[in-house]
């Protein structure tokens, strides 16, 4: 199982100046999960990531996503879903 901290540390190690927010968005791994109910457990298979890093300066969105994915290459086989909702420069974050 991959934790939010595992994801955060992997990105921070690859993009040393990054501010990283990670949320486990797994719907639970229990077989008792019923559609329409909110799971109380998270199983570390799906994550939403927001990254602010100077390393993104001058790069297109696809290149930024590739940098984040490269940072996660060692743990990605254990992740089912990854949503990169922000890959911003510090200037973009300040303007938001």
Phi and psi in radians as a Rosetta constraint file:
Dihedral C 1 N 2 CA 2 C 2 CIRCULARHARMONIC -1.744 0.35
Dihedral N 2 CA 2 C 2 N 3 CIRCULARHARMONIC 2.396 0.35
Dihedral C 2 N 3 CA 3 C 3 CIRCULARHARMONIC -1.799 0.35
Dihedral N 3 CA 3 C 3 N 4 CIRCULARHARMONIC 2.882 0.35
Dihedral C 3 N 4 CA 4 C 4 CIRCULARHARMONIC -0.984 0.35
Dihedral N 4 CA 4 C 4 N 5 CIRCULARHARMONIC -0.712 0.35
Dihedral C 4 N 5 CA 5 C 5 CIRCULARHARMONIC -1.121 0.35
Dihedral N 5 CA 5 C 5 N 6 CIRCULARHARMONIC -0.662 0.35
Dihedral C 5 N 6 CA 6 C 6 CIRCULARHARMONIC -1.032 0.35
Dihedral N 6 CA 6 C 6 N 7 CIRCULARHARMONIC -0.789 0.35
Dihedral C 6 N 7 CA 7 C 7 CIRCULARHARMONIC -1.144 0.35
Dihedral N 7 CA 7 C 7 N 8 CIRCULARHARMONIC -0.816 0.35
Dihedral C 7 N 8 CA 8 C 8 CIRCULARHARMONIC -1.032 0.35
Dihedral N 8 CA 8 C 8 N 9 CIRCULARHARMONIC -0.813 0.35
Dihedral C 8 N 9 CA 9 C 9 CIRCULARHARMONIC -1.142 0.35
Dihedral N 9 CA 9 C 9 N 10 CIRCULARHARMONIC -0.685 0.35
Dihedral C 9 N 10 CA 10 C 10 CIRCULARHARMONIC -1.116 0.35
Dihedral N 10 CA 10 C 10 N 11 CIRCULARHARMONIC -0.746 0.35
Dihedral C 10 N 11 CA 11 C 11 CIRCULARHARMONIC -1.205 0.35
Dihedral N 11 CA 11 C 11 N 12 CIRCULARHARMONIC -0.771 0.35
Dihedral C 11 N 12 CA 12 C 12 CIRCULARHARMONIC -1.098 0.35
Dihedral N 12 CA 12 C 12 N 13 CIRCULARHARMONIC -0.585 0.35
Dihedral C 12 N 13 CA 13 C 13 CIRCULARHARMONIC -1.212 0.35
Dihedral N 13 CA 13 C 13 N 14 CIRCULARHARMONIC -0.571 0.35
Dihedral C 13 N 14 CA 14 C 14 CIRCULARHARMONIC -1.505 0.35
Dihedral N 14 CA 14 C 14 N 15 CIRCULARHARMONIC -0.625 0.35
Dihedral C 14 N 15 CA 15 C 15 CIRCULARHARMONIC -2.100 0.35
Dihedral N 15 CA 15 C 15 N 16 CIRCULARHARMONIC 1.490 0.35
Dihedral C 15 N 16 CA 16 C 16 CIRCULARHARMONIC -1.043 0.35
Dihedral N 16 CA 16 C 16 N 17 CIRCULARHARMONIC -0.468 0.35
Dihedral C 16 N 17 CA 17 C 17 CIRCULARHARMONIC -1.646 0.35
Dihedral N 17 CA 17 C 17 N 18 CIRCULARHARMONIC 0.133 0.35
Dihedral C 17 N 18 CA 18 C 18 CIRCULARHARMONIC -1.336 0.35
Dihedral N 18 CA 18 C 18 N 19 CIRCULARHARMONIC 2.492 0.35
Dihedral C 18 N 19 CA 19 C 19 CIRCULARHARMONIC -1.738 0.35
Dihedral N 19 CA 19 C 19 N 20 CIRCULARHARMONIC 2.162 0.35
Dihedral C 19 N 20 CA 20 C 20 CIRCULARHARMONIC -2.201 0.35
Dihedral N 20 CA 20 C 20 N 21 CIRCULARHARMONIC 2.240 0.35
Dihedral C 20 N 21 CA 21 C 21 CIRCULARHARMONIC -2.040 0.35
Dihedral N 21 CA 21 C 21 N 22 CIRCULARHARMONIC 2.287 0.35
Dihedral C 21 N 22 CA 22 C 22 CIRCULARHARMONIC -2.275 0.35
Dihedral N 22 CA 22 C 22 N 23 CIRCULARHARMONIC 2.351 0.35
Dihedral C 22 N 23 CA 23 C 23 CIRCULARHARMONIC -2.234 0.35
Dihedral N 23 CA 23 C 23 N 24 CIRCULARHARMONIC 2.256 0.35
Dihedral C 23 N 24 CA 24 C 24 CIRCULARHARMONIC -1.334 0.35
Dihedral N 24 CA 24 C 24 N 25 CIRCULARHARMONIC 2.013 0.35
Dihedral C 24 N 25 CA 25 C 25 CIRCULARHARMONIC -1.890 0.35
Dihedral N 25 CA 25 C 25 N 26 CIRCULARHARMONIC 0.324 0.35
Dihedral C 25 N 26 CA 26 C 26 CIRCULARHARMONIC -1.047 0.35
Dihedral N 26 CA 26 C 26 N 27 CIRCULARHARMONIC 2.558 0.35
Dihedral C 26 N 27 CA 27 C 27 CIRCULARHARMONIC -1.601 0.35
Dihedral N 27 CA 27 C 27 N 28 CIRCULARHARMONIC 0.315 0.35
Dihedral C 27 N 28 CA 28 C 28 CIRCULARHARMONIC 1.550 0.35
Dihedral N 28 CA 28 C 28 N 29 CIRCULARHARMONIC 2.551 0.35
Dihedral C 28 N 29 CA 29 C 29 CIRCULARHARMONIC -1.859 0.35
Dihedral N 29 CA 29 C 29 N 30 CIRCULARHARMONIC 0.051 0.35
Dihedral C 29 N 30 CA 30 C 30 CIRCULARHARMONIC -1.268 0.35
Dihedral N 30 CA 30 C 30 N 31 CIRCULARHARMONIC 2.453 0.35
Dihedral C 30 N 31 CA 31 C 31 CIRCULARHARMONIC -1.268 0.35
Dihedral N 31 CA 31 C 31 N 32 CIRCULARHARMONIC -0.184 0.35
Dihedral C 31 N 32 CA 32 C 32 CIRCULARHARMONIC -1.540 0.35
Dihedral N 32 CA 32 C 32 N 33 CIRCULARHARMONIC 0.007 0.35
Dihedral C 32 N 33 CA 33 C 33 CIRCULARHARMONIC -1.096 0.35
Dihedral N 33 CA 33 C 33 N 34 CIRCULARHARMONIC 2.300 0.35
Dihedral C 33 N 34 CA 34 C 34 CIRCULARHARMONIC -2.023 0.35
Dihedral N 34 CA 34 C 34 N 35 CIRCULARHARMONIC 2.338 0.35
Dihedral C 34 N 35 CA 35 C 35 CIRCULARHARMONIC -0.939 0.35
Dihedral N 35 CA 35 C 35 N 36 CIRCULARHARMONIC 2.416 0.35
Dihedral C 35 N 36 CA 36 C 36 CIRCULARHARMONIC 1.635 0.35
Dihedral N 36 CA 36 C 36 N 37 CIRCULARHARMONIC -0.257 0.35
Dihedral C 36 N 37 CA 37 C 37 CIRCULARHARMONIC -1.747 0.35
Dihedral N 37 CA 37 C 37 N 38 CIRCULARHARMONIC 2.667 0.35
Dihedral C 37 N 38 CA 38 C 38 CIRCULARHARMONIC -1.604 0.35
Dihedral N 38 CA 38 C 38 N 39 CIRCULARHARMONIC 2.132 0.35
Dihedral C 38 N 39 CA 39 C 39 CIRCULARHARMONIC -1.221 0.35
Dihedral N 39 CA 39 C 39 N 40 CIRCULARHARMONIC 2.512 0.35
Dihedral C 39 N 40 CA 40 C 40 CIRCULARHARMONIC -1.681 0.35
Dihedral N 40 CA 40 C 40 N 41 CIRCULARHARMONIC -0.247 0.35
Dihedral C 40 N 41 CA 41 C 41 CIRCULARHARMONIC -1.900 0.35
Dihedral N 41 CA 41 C 41 N 42 CIRCULARHARMONIC 2.614 0.35
Dihedral C 41 N 42 CA 42 C 42 CIRCULARHARMONIC -2.091 0.35
Dihedral N 42 CA 42 C 42 N 43 CIRCULARHARMONIC 2.474 0.35
Dihedral C 42 N 43 CA 43 C 43 CIRCULARHARMONIC -2.024 0.35
Dihedral N 43 CA 43 C 43 N 44 CIRCULARHARMONIC 0.134 0.35
Dihedral C 43 N 44 CA 44 C 44 CIRCULARHARMONIC 1.256 0.35
Dihedral N 44 CA 44 C 44 N 45 CIRCULARHARMONIC 0.560 0.35
Dihedral C 44 N 45 CA 45 C 45 CIRCULARHARMONIC -1.953 0.35
Dihedral N 45 CA 45 C 45 N 46 CIRCULARHARMONIC -0.194 0.35
Dihedral C 45 N 46 CA 46 C 46 CIRCULARHARMONIC -2.433 0.35
Dihedral N 46 CA 46 C 46 N 47 CIRCULARHARMONIC 2.367 0.35
Dihedral C 46 N 47 CA 47 C 47 CIRCULARHARMONIC -2.411 0.35
Dihedral N 47 CA 47 C 47 N 48 CIRCULARHARMONIC 2.542 0.35
Dihedral C 47 N 48 CA 48 C 48 CIRCULARHARMONIC -1.886 0.35
Dihedral N 48 CA 48 C 48 N 49 CIRCULARHARMONIC 2.291 0.35
Dihedral C 48 N 49 CA 49 C 49 CIRCULARHARMONIC -2.197 0.35
Dihedral N 49 CA 49 C 49 N 50 CIRCULARHARMONIC 2.388 0.35
Dihedral C 49 N 50 CA 50 C 50 CIRCULARHARMONIC -2.194 0.35
Dihedral N 50 CA 50 C 50 N 51 CIRCULARHARMONIC 2.181 0.35
Dihedral C 50 N 51 CA 51 C 51 CIRCULARHARMONIC -2.260 0.35
Dihedral N 51 CA 51 C 51 N 52 CIRCULARHARMONIC 2.304 0.35
Dihedral C 51 N 52 CA 52 C 52 CIRCULARHARMONIC -2.087 0.35
Dihedral N 52 CA 52 C 52 N 53 CIRCULARHARMONIC 2.113 0.35
Dihedral C 52 N 53 CA 53 C 53 CIRCULARHARMONIC -2.647 0.35
Dihedral N 53 CA 53 C 53 N 54 CIRCULARHARMONIC 2.438 0.35
Dihedral C 53 N 54 CA 54 C 54 CIRCULARHARMONIC -1.107 0.35
Dihedral N 54 CA 54 C 54 N 55 CIRCULARHARMONIC -0.464 0.35
Dihedral C 54 N 55 CA 55 C 55 CIRCULARHARMONIC -1.052 0.35
Dihedral N 55 CA 55 C 55 N 56 CIRCULARHARMONIC -0.312 0.35
Dihedral C 55 N 56 CA 56 C 56 CIRCULARHARMONIC -1.420 0.35
Dihedral N 56 CA 56 C 56 N 57 CIRCULARHARMONIC -0.196 0.35
Dihedral C 56 N 57 CA 57 C 57 CIRCULARHARMONIC -0.985 0.35
Dihedral N 57 CA 57 C 57 N 58 CIRCULARHARMONIC 2.258 0.35
Dihedral C 57 N 58 CA 58 C 58 CIRCULARHARMONIC 1.372 0.35
Dihedral N 58 CA 58 C 58 N 59 CIRCULARHARMONIC 0.063 0.35
Dihedral C 58 N 59 CA 59 C 59 CIRCULARHARMONIC -1.881 0.35
Dihedral N 59 CA 59 C 59 N 60 CIRCULARHARMONIC 2.527 0.35
Dihedral C 59 N 60 CA 60 C 60 CIRCULARHARMONIC -1.281 0.35
Dihedral N 60 CA 60 C 60 N 61 CIRCULARHARMONIC 2.872 0.35
Dihedral C 60 N 61 CA 61 C 61 CIRCULARHARMONIC -0.979 0.35
Dihedral N 61 CA 61 C 61 N 62 CIRCULARHARMONIC -0.764 0.35
Dihedral C 61 N 62 CA 62 C 62 CIRCULARHARMONIC -1.067 0.35
Dihedral N 62 CA 62 C 62 N 63 CIRCULARHARMONIC -0.711 0.35
Dihedral C 62 N 63 CA 63 C 63 CIRCULARHARMONIC -1.132 0.35
Dihedral N 63 CA 63 C 63 N 64 CIRCULARHARMONIC -0.650 0.35
Dihedral C 63 N 64 CA 64 C 64 CIRCULARHARMONIC -1.124 0.35
Dihedral N 64 CA 64 C 64 N 65 CIRCULARHARMONIC -0.776 0.35
Dihedral C 64 N 65 CA 65 C 65 CIRCULARHARMONIC -1.103 0.35
Dihedral N 65 CA 65 C 65 N 66 CIRCULARHARMONIC -0.653 0.35
Dihedral C 65 N 66 CA 66 C 66 CIRCULARHARMONIC -1.104 0.35
Dihedral N 66 CA 66 C 66 N 67 CIRCULARHARMONIC -0.646 0.35
Dihedral C 66 N 67 CA 67 C 67 CIRCULARHARMONIC -1.117 0.35
Dihedral N 67 CA 67 C 67 N 68 CIRCULARHARMONIC -0.743 0.35
Dihedral C 67 N 68 CA 68 C 68 CIRCULARHARMONIC -1.141 0.35
Dihedral N 68 CA 68 C 68 N 69 CIRCULARHARMONIC -0.795 0.35
Dihedral C 68 N 69 CA 69 C 69 CIRCULARHARMONIC -1.079 0.35
Dihedral N 69 CA 69 C 69 N 70 CIRCULARHARMONIC -0.671 0.35
Dihedral C 69 N 70 CA 70 C 70 CIRCULARHARMONIC -1.100 0.35
Dihedral N 70 CA 70 C 70 N 71 CIRCULARHARMONIC -0.650 0.35
Dihedral C 70 N 71 CA 71 C 71 CIRCULARHARMONIC -1.128 0.35
Dihedral N 71 CA 71 C 71 N 72 CIRCULARHARMONIC -0.482 0.35
Dihedral C 71 N 72 CA 72 C 72 CIRCULARHARMONIC -1.738 0.35
Dihedral N 72 CA 72 C 72 N 73 CIRCULARHARMONIC 0.131 0.35
Dihedral C 72 N 73 CA 73 C 73 CIRCULARHARMONIC -0.974 0.35
Dihedral N 73 CA 73 C 73 N 74 CIRCULARHARMONIC -0.608 0.35
Dihedral C 73 N 74 CA 74 C 74 CIRCULARHARMONIC -1.293 0.35
Dihedral N 74 CA 74 C 74 N 75 CIRCULARHARMONIC -0.508 0.35
Dihedral C 74 N 75 CA 75 C 75 CIRCULARHARMONIC -1.849 0.35
Dihedral N 75 CA 75 C 75 N 76 CIRCULARHARMONIC -0.127 0.35
Dihedral C 75 N 76 CA 76 C 76 CIRCULARHARMONIC -1.017 0.35
Dihedral N 76 CA 76 C 76 N 77 CIRCULARHARMONIC -0.588 0.35
Dihedral C 76 N 77 CA 77 C 77 CIRCULARHARMONIC -1.034 0.35
Dihedral N 77 CA 77 C 77 N 78 CIRCULARHARMONIC -0.356 0.35
Dihedral C 77 N 78 CA 78 C 78 CIRCULARHARMONIC -1.701 0.35
Dihedral N 78 CA 78 C 78 N 79 CIRCULARHARMONIC 0.015 0.35
Dihedral C 78 N 79 CA 79 C 79 CIRCULARHARMONIC -1.889 0.35
Dihedral N 79 CA 79 C 79 N 80 CIRCULARHARMONIC 2.253 0.35
Dihedral C 79 N 80 CA 80 C 80 CIRCULARHARMONIC -1.513 0.35
Dihedral N 80 CA 80 C 80 N 81 CIRCULARHARMONIC -0.687 0.35
Dihedral C 80 N 81 CA 81 C 81 CIRCULARHARMONIC -2.428 0.35
Dihedral N 81 CA 81 C 81 N 82 CIRCULARHARMONIC 2.377 0.35
Dihedral C 81 N 82 CA 82 C 82 CIRCULARHARMONIC -2.331 0.35
Dihedral N 82 CA 82 C 82 N 83 CIRCULARHARMONIC 2.157 0.35
Dihedral C 82 N 83 CA 83 C 83 CIRCULARHARMONIC -2.029 0.35
Dihedral N 83 CA 83 C 83 N 84 CIRCULARHARMONIC 1.968 0.35
Dihedral C 83 N 84 CA 84 C 84 CIRCULARHARMONIC -1.644 0.35
Dihedral N 84 CA 84 C 84 N 85 CIRCULARHARMONIC 1.702 0.35
Dihedral C 84 N 85 CA 85 C 85 CIRCULARHARMONIC -1.487 0.35
Dihedral N 85 CA 85 C 85 N 86 CIRCULARHARMONIC -0.370 0.35
Dihedral C 85 N 86 CA 86 C 86 CIRCULARHARMONIC -2.524 0.35
Dihedral N 86 CA 86 C 86 N 87 CIRCULARHARMONIC 2.335 0.35
Dihedral C 86 N 87 CA 87 C 87 CIRCULARHARMONIC -2.419 0.35
Dihedral N 87 CA 87 C 87 N 88 CIRCULARHARMONIC 1.413 0.35
Dihedral C 87 N 88 CA 88 C 88 CIRCULARHARMONIC -1.939 0.35
Dihedral N 88 CA 88 C 88 N 89 CIRCULARHARMONIC 2.739 0.35
Dihedral C 88 N 89 CA 89 C 89 CIRCULARHARMONIC -1.425 0.35
Dihedral N 89 CA 89 C 89 N 90 CIRCULARHARMONIC 2.843 0.35
Dihedral C 89 N 90 CA 90 C 90 CIRCULARHARMONIC -1.019 0.35
Dihedral N 90 CA 90 C 90 N 91 CIRCULARHARMONIC -0.598 0.35
Dihedral C 90 N 91 CA 91 C 91 CIRCULARHARMONIC -1.149 0.35
Dihedral N 91 CA 91 C 91 N 92 CIRCULARHARMONIC -0.708 0.35
Dihedral C 91 N 92 CA 92 C 92 CIRCULARHARMONIC -1.146 0.35
Dihedral N 92 CA 92 C 92 N 93 CIRCULARHARMONIC -0.700 0.35
Dihedral C 92 N 93 CA 93 C 93 CIRCULARHARMONIC -1.148 0.35
Dihedral N 93 CA 93 C 93 N 94 CIRCULARHARMONIC -0.695 0.35
Dihedral C 93 N 94 CA 94 C 94 CIRCULARHARMONIC -1.165 0.35
Dihedral N 94 CA 94 C 94 N 95 CIRCULARHARMONIC -0.552 0.35
Dihedral C 94 N 95 CA 95 C 95 CIRCULARHARMONIC -1.415 0.35
Dihedral N 95 CA 95 C 95 N 96 CIRCULARHARMONIC -0.256 0.35
